[in-house]
Amino acid sequence: ISKATIVVTPTDQSFCMGQPLPNFSVNYEGFKFGETEADLAVPASINLVQLNISPGTHDLVASGASDQNYDFVYNAGKFTVFEVPEVTIRSSRGTTIRKGRETVLTTSPAGMVNWDGDVPCVDCNSANPGYVVNPLITTTYTLSVTNANGCVGTASITIKVVDDFKLPNAFSPNGDGVNDTWNVKDAVFYDQFNVEIFSRNGAKVFSDKNGAKTFDG
């Protein structure tokens, strides 16, 4: 009595490099009398040790099935390995900025961007939008980019904020439109601020507590 023949074909699979391997399975064609894989003496398996996990599409081959009632023929399935995007973040002002200054973060490559936290974008409909941040303390921004294959890459950038508090040391209130007034522009970014100006006679001629006022002499 000749044995029936079962054709074994692995199910096509794909995965992103660096991620856990997917669960592999095989399809059987040719069982008789309602039998299934569970009825085989030894089911087919895929040798994960010999699996090619370099980027690209590779043959996926099963082997090792055994049963007294069947012969086995093996077809190859396809196993596709996708690269994970190498994400970079750049800051328009570098990674050290003065307190109160904003910087625009740009990312590459293009893809679905997801920031860890609220980071508003500019030119949101462009292929490579920018993201505006205005940290008052040193802050690390982290994002993930999902490419067309569903692979996710992540990156972080730390923006160091320095208290570079500068007081203007001169102004010229002569009405020419250049340096006609004096104020401390960065004062609005500090919780506690108070400035007072006195004449040479000791009279208070100007005061400000939030940096909103300007002194015109």
Salt bridges, closest charged atoms under 4 A:
ASP59 OD1 - LYS78 NZ 2.88
ASP163 OD1 - LYS99 NZ 3.90
ASP164 OD2 - ARG98 NE 3.74
ASP164 OD2 - LYS166 NZ 3.68
ASP186 OD2 - ARG98 NH2 2.43
ASP186 OD1 - ARG101 NH1 3.01
GLU196 OE2 - LYS204 NZ 3.17
